């Protein structure tokens, strides 16, 4: 029996500063450009969480998406929405708040909870802008 991939989309708004604390403001500006603005900047993020599993023959679907949505909202959206990623998001402490690190952090937060509802986490995709997105597959 083949696995089916199912994706839930959620949105959040957050501010951050691309900043490495061991570097000078000049080096941060050189590496991160205007994204290193000391007064922060923000994005309207779109988060896609893809899970995979087998279709339950009785129910007719892989998992109830309401369960997936509740997990995402509890462990991710409530922590990120309208927050400063550098200062207020526990799972991002000690990380440069790039979209790449954010995807990894979200994976680490969701993975144990997604497994409890009988499916596997397959992919975290974050659209930071209409032109840029990151995908992370847990590897």
N, C-alpha and C positions, 0 to 999 in steps of 0.2 A: 504494500500500500504506500503510495507516494505521500510525501509531506506537502502541506499547503501553507503558504505564507500569507499572513494577515497583518495589515498595517493600520495603526491608529494614529491620527494626526491631532496634535495639541498645539497651542500657541502660548507664548509668554513674552513679556517685555522685561528687559533687564539692562542695567548699565554696567560698564566695566572700563578698565584702563589696561591696555596692553603694556605691561611693565614688569621688568625683572628687577627685583629689589637690590641685587648686587651691582647693578649698573648705574652709571650717572644718568641724569636727565638727558644729556646730550647723546649718549649711546642708545638709550631707549628711543629717542626721537629718530636716530639714524636707522635703527632696526625696525621699529614699528610705525614710524611716520606719525601722521595725525592721530592714529589710534592710541598713541601714548600720551594724549592730552591729560595733564594733571587734574583737569576739571571734569574728567570722565566723558563718556559718550555712550549711547545706547543703541539697541537694536530691537526690532520686532521679530523675534525668533519664531520659526515654525519647526516643531519637533515631530518626527515620524518614528514611531516605535514599531518594529516589525517582529512578530513572533511566528513560530512555525510549529506545526504538529499535524496529527492525523485527524481527519473529519470523524467525529463521533457518529456512528451510523444511526443511533437513536435520535440525537439532537439535530443532526444535519449540519453542524458547524464545528470548527476547531476549538473555539473558546468563546464564551460570552464576552463581547467587547466592552460591556459595562464593567466587568471585573478588571480588565486591562486598563480602562480609563481611570477607575478609582485608584489603582496602584500608581499610575503615572501622576495623577493629581496629588495624591498624598505624599509621595516620596520625591517628586520633582517640581511640579508646578507651584505648589505651596511654598517651596523653598526658594524658587527662582523668580517668580512673577513680581515685577515692580521692586526688585532688589538690586543691590550693588554686588555683583559677583565677587569682586575682590574682597569685600568687607563683610558680607552678610551670609554667604552660602557655605555652610559647614564642609561639604564634601569638596569644595574647591580651595580650601585653605592650603597654602604652600604650593599652589600651581599657578603658572601664568594662565590667565583666563581666556585662552584661545578657544576657538570653536572645536579644535581637535581635542584639547584637554577636557572641555565641557562634555563632549560626546563620550569620552572614556569615563569621566566621573558619573555621568548619567547611567551608563552601562553598569558600573559597579554598584550603584544604588538600586537599580531595578532588577538585576539578574536574580538575586535570591528570592525576591517576591514573585517574579514571573514564574519561576520553577514551581512554586507552591500551588499555582492554579493549573498545572498539568501541561504547560507548553514550554518551549525553549525560546529564549531571546535570540533573535537572528541578526538584527541590525538596529543601530541608532543612527538616524540621519537628522542633521540640524541644518536648516537654512538660516544663515546669518543675514544675508542680503539676497536680493533677487538674482544676483550673479554668482554667489558663493555658497557652497554647502559642503558639509563633511559627512562621511559615512564611516561608521566603526562597527566591525563585526566581532569584537571581543578577542582579537588575536594580538 
